[in-house]
Amino acid sequence: MEKIAELRQQLTALKGEVRSLNGEGKVDEAEAKLAEVRSIQKQIDIEAELDQSEQRGVEKQMEKREVTKQEENILQANTVSTNTDEYRSAWFKVLTNRHDEMTSEERSMMAKVMKENRALSSGSDKDGGYTIPQDISQQILRGIQEMNSVRNLVKVVPKKAPSGSYTVRTGVAAKLFNTSEKQAIQELKNMEFEEITYNVKKFAGFLPAPNELLNDSFVDFVAEIKDWLVESSVTTENEEIFYGAGGETGVEGIITSNKFKSLTAPATLDIKFLRKVKNQIKQGYRKNAKFVMNTEAFEAISNVEDGVGRGLLAVDPRNEDAYTLFGRPVEVYDEIVTDDATGKTHILFGDFQRAYYMFDRQVFEIKASDVAGNAFLTDQTLFRGIERFDGKVIDPEAMVVVKDVVVATAQG
């Protein structure tokens, strides 16, 4: 709008000059100025069309956000509260096959929960379980975070709706321009905003448990379920965030997405190459960056020395069990695999919180059956655990992936 106002001022001045020249009989000069008038008018028309296009884009984004908000409100309005004693009691009864002890209200409540969770499944996979009570779900999440989980590495965005869009900012900050009085303020192009779409995926697995577990107290039963889901979720989430297949049905993996910068490691790691890795991302990202690797890569780097024979890995003075490389934290995740055939693996370096987002429903579901599979014949109950999340690369400039890091002797 400011650009259009400036052009209109120029147009008014030019028209005045044309009238003045024409009044003085300077027809040729007036005609030349008239060409400038036409050019300025054309610029105004173009700017006006651009403004309208941008406004339509903003309105479309606002409509999309409003639809997402409406979906979340409807979802919340239709959701059974899982943080009540009534729900906790009904959940325990239905999972431990105490159906004869359930009231009609409890049966109705659990049927509604099952219907809601089936609605969250995509495509033809309309299956679900009973939502684990909220306080137990929070215990599971805390248990996951206490382990070596990618939730402590990437940014986790809680989401109630199973799909939607999320506005993210990419890039690093740059200096402001020195602007004189009445001088037009220049646009900062160092950061951009983008709409990221997410669609949570369902991950499920079975736990065969002896029927004696069903006779245990609520506390003992919950402890078994919690421990199982914590361990299973950590393994699932770590592998998916690193190696997810992406696309419509998979989580986008950090290593498998091929969206980040990549470097091929030399046959032998040295200080020169590792420093090059650090400098592959801008300084604005480096201040919160981390090195992430598996144990074998950690051992390989522990043998690298500087020019005076000192190891590059340094003990973090704040934590004797933690290490740094060039002053940046080093974290070990053994879900990053070493290829047995080549003896090669990956090393990651970057600001993971800005590079990658995990969109998480933050609730878990569970269902039990004593007839599925061979459960009836083996006097067991099969518990099916379900969690739902998605993962997306957000800022490809925030991380570098080092490939072909030799850490073992190739086999075959």
ABEGO torsion letter per residue (X at the ends): XAAAAAAAAAAAAAAAAAAAAAAAGBAAAAAAAAAAAAAAAAAAAAAAAAAAAAAAAAAAAAAAAAAAAAAAAAAAAABBBAABAAAAAAAAAAAAGAAAABBAAAAAAAAAAAAAAAAABBEABBBBBBBBBAAAAAAAAAAAAABBBAAAABBBBBBABABEBBBBBBEBBBBBBBBBBGBBBBBBAABBBBBBBBBBBBBBBBBBBBAAAAABBAAAAAAAAAAAAAAAAAAAAAAAAAABAEEAABBBBAAAAGABBBBBBBABBBAAAAAAAAAABBAAAAAABBBBBBAAAAAAAAABBBAAGBBABBBBAABAABBBBGGBBBBBBAABBBBAAAGBBBBBBEBAAAABBBBBAGBBBBBBBAABEAAAAAGBBBBBBBBBBBBBBABAAABBBBBGBBABBBBX
